[in-house]
Amino acid sequence: MKSTHTAFIALGSNLGDPESQVRRGFAALAELPQTRLEAASSLYRSAPVGHADQPDFINAVAQLSTGLAPQALLAALLAVEARFGRERSFANAPRTLDLDLLLYDAVTLSEPGLSVPHPRMHQRAFVLAPLTEIAPDCVIPGLGPAADWLTRCAGQSISRLAPC
């Protein structure tokens, strides 16, 4: 890889065998071009957000080193979701595999279809707990330490399942 960047990706699933889907999601991330999987968090179970009438989610976060630009990385993530059968029937719908680009270096980016840092990551324990597990000193550009935001999400239901 010529120029590498650090990216954090949130993984989530609540259809099929969610634990297996997330584990397979880590493997798919490791196979992306110009990309290396540097760290994989434990798996976490969380209650759904938004549309509550659906199964609990299994969530995790991956740290990648990548030579892909943010837009190319997003395109690769969407292709993996499609390969896993992801359907976007409505907002917060159940899903086979959801991959969200959370952070890309210390970049702040807002363009159609892509916002970095992810605009709601600081409000979600199911993102912050696995993120701070693998990157305890992680800072969300423009917002500050991820660990500080995790303490503000203390009332959200999340439980750690198993290391990957």
Beta strands, then each sheet from edge to edge (+ up, - down):
strand 1: 5-13
strand 2: 35-40
strand 3: 43-46
strand 4: 57-66
strand 5: 98-104
strand 6: 109-111
strand 7: 114-116
strand 8: 139-140
strand 9: 144-145
strand 10: 158-162
sheet 1: 2+ 4- 1+ 5-
sheet 2: 2+ 4- 3+ 10-
sheet 3: 6+ 7-
sheet 4: 8+ 9-
end
